Amino acid sequence: MNKSDEIAKNTTPEIYLTGSECGLLSLALIYRSTWTIILEPNKDGAFPMKTFLFALTLLCTASHCIANDLEKIIRNLESELGTAKFEAVGNPGFLTIEGDKGSVTGKYSKAGGKLSGSFDIDLNSFSTDMELRDEHMKTKYLETKKYPKATLTVENIVLPKDGYFKFSGKLQLHGKTNPASGDCLLKEAVNFECKFKVALTDYGIAIPEWKGVTVAKDVNIVVRVALK
């Protein structure tokens, strides 16, 4: 068995390139996370310099040509983007109920200094660190079996390079859709922390009550996402 045959037994898909086959580099680049690119040497074991230089040039050119298209495709895939938390102030006010670990997924686009997208919050993923209270919240009030997520949609939000800005959009929750607005902090051009209030009664959600304590009708929501 020669060297090429031994390499071919590797479980990782491989592409062998001679001087006439360097065009395959552009295809291999698209699958760069799972493909290995190998330049085939001459019979004497040396790599033809022209083949090597041509392959390197083609790789750089292909990378430049398809980078933007790949970026757009990736951003349009439903992917995990960050987390959400809520804070409900009790009545009387000495009690505050917090829930965190809310998973945020979505699709978005950033173009021309503007952001548009749809962001889903998995309501079943919230935790208040009390299993019985979580079950009470999800089954009696949020009814997550019927309404498993909340969706915030925004269009053409003008972004600063960094710093604070206001946003407005629409929030779909518990089968109802209402306008939503709040404040965001943008750091390093990709890290967003956005805060807004949700009036539970606007979404047909009864004011939660737990062991004789109720909460204010407005619940504070904080969403942290990284949008490249």
N, C-alpha and C positions, 0 to 999 in steps of 0.2 A: 504493500500500500504506500503510495507516495504522499508527500506532504499535503498536497491539495485534497486528497481523499480523506486524510485524517481530519483536516479542518472541516470538511463537509459534514462529518458526523456530529458536529456541535449542534445542540438543540436550537441555538439562536439562528434565525434566518440570515443568510449571508448572500452578498452579491459580489461576484468576481468580475473585475473590470480589466480588459486589455485596452490598448490604445484606441480600438474601434468601438469600445463598449462604454465609454465614459458618459454617454448620454443618459445611462441609467442612474447616474448620480442624482439627477433632479427628482426621480421617483423615490429613490432611497431616502432623500432628505425629508420627504413628507412623513416617512415612517421612522424617523431618526431615533426614536426611543426604543425600537425593537429590532432594527436592522444593523448589521455590521457591514461596512464597505471595505473591500480588500482589493488592492491593486495586484494583479498577477505578474510575477517576475518572468524574465526571459529564462531560457533553458539553462543559462549559466548562473542563474540566481540573482541577477541584477535587475533593478527596476529601470525601464527606459525613462530618461529624464523628461523627454517631451510628453510622455504619457502622464507622468506624475504632475508636471506643471499644468497640463491641460485639465486634469481632473480637479486640481486645487482651484484653478480659475473658474471652472464650471460650477463647482460647489459654492463658491462665494457669490457668483452671479445668480444662481438659482435661489440661494438664500435671500438675496436682496429682492428678487422679483416676487417671491411668494410670501414673504414675511407679513406684509400687510393683510393679505387675504387670509392667512392662517389665523392671525390675531382676531379678525372679524368673526371667523367661524367659531373660534374658541369662546369668545365673549357671548356669542348667541346660544351656546349650550347651557342647559340648566345645570347650575353648579352651586356648591356650597360656598357662600360668600362671607358669612360671619355669624354673629349671635345677637339675640334680643333679650331684654329684661323688662320687667314691669314693676311699678311701685304703687301700691294702693294704700292710701292713708286712712286709718281707722277712724270711726266715730263712736266713742270719743277719740280724740286725736293722739292719745299716748301710744297707740299701736300702729305699726306700719307692717304691711305684708309685702314681701318682695318675692318675685319669681325670676329665675334666670335660666340659663342654658337653652334658651329658645333658639332653634336652628333656623338660619336664614339662607334661603336659596333664591335663585332668580336668573333673569336674563337682562342684559343692559347694553347700551352703546354710549360711548363717549366720543363726540366728534365736534370740531369747531368750538371747543370750550363749553359744550353743553352736554347734559346728562339726561338720558331717557331710559326707562326700564320698568320692570315689574318684579317686585320682591315679595317672596312668600315666607311667612313666619309659621313654622310648624307648632301649633298650639299644644299638641300632645307632648312636645319635648320640654315644656316649661316645668320647673321644679321649685317648690317653696320649702324644700327640705322637711316636709311633713307629708308622708304618703297618704294618710287619710284626708288631709286638707286638699291635696292635689286631686284626688279622686272626686271629692265633693265639687271642686272648682270646674273640673273638666266634664263631669257628667251632668250636673244640675244647672250650671250657668253657661259655660261655653258650648256645651253639647258637641264635643269634639268628634263623636262618631258621625254626626251629621254635617258638622262644619269643622273639618280638621285643620284648616289654615286661615290665616288672615293675609290679604294681599294688598300691598301698597304700590300704586302705580304713579309714576311721574313722567312728565314730558318736557323736554327742552329747558331744563333747569340750568341757568347760567352759573358756571363754576368759577370761583376765584382760584388763583394759583395755590393759595393756602389761606387759612383763617375762617372766620364765621360767615355764614350766609343763610338766608331763609329759603325754605322750599314750600311748595304747595302741590297737592296731587289728590288722589282718591284712595280711600281705604275701604276694602271689602271685608266685612267681618260679620259672622253670624247670619249670613244670608242677606245682608243689607250693605249698600254702598253710599258713602258720604264723603264730602270734601275733607281733606286732612292737610294740616300745615304745621310747620314747626321751625326749629333752628338746627343748623348743622355746623360742625367744626371739621374742617378738612386739613389734614396734616400730610406733608410729604407728597401731595398731589394724588394719593391713592387711599388713604385711611380716613373713613368717614365715621363720625359719631353724631347721630341725629336724634333729636328729642321732640316728642309731640304728645298731646293729650288725647285720650279717647273717652268720650262721654258714653258710658255703658248703655244708658237708656236710648240713645240715638240708634243703637244697633239691636234693640229689642232684648237686651240682656238685663235681667233683674239685678238689683243691687245685692251683692253677696252679703250673707250674714253667717257668722261663725261663732257659735257659743255665746250668742247674745250681743256680739259686736258686729256692726256693719261697717262698710267702707264708703268713702266719698264717691259720688257718681263719676267723677273724672279720675281716670287712671293714667299715670305717667308711663310713657313708653320710651325706652332707649334702644336704638339699633346701632350696632357697630359692624361695619363691613369694610372690606378691602376691595376696591375696584380699580384694577390696573388700566 
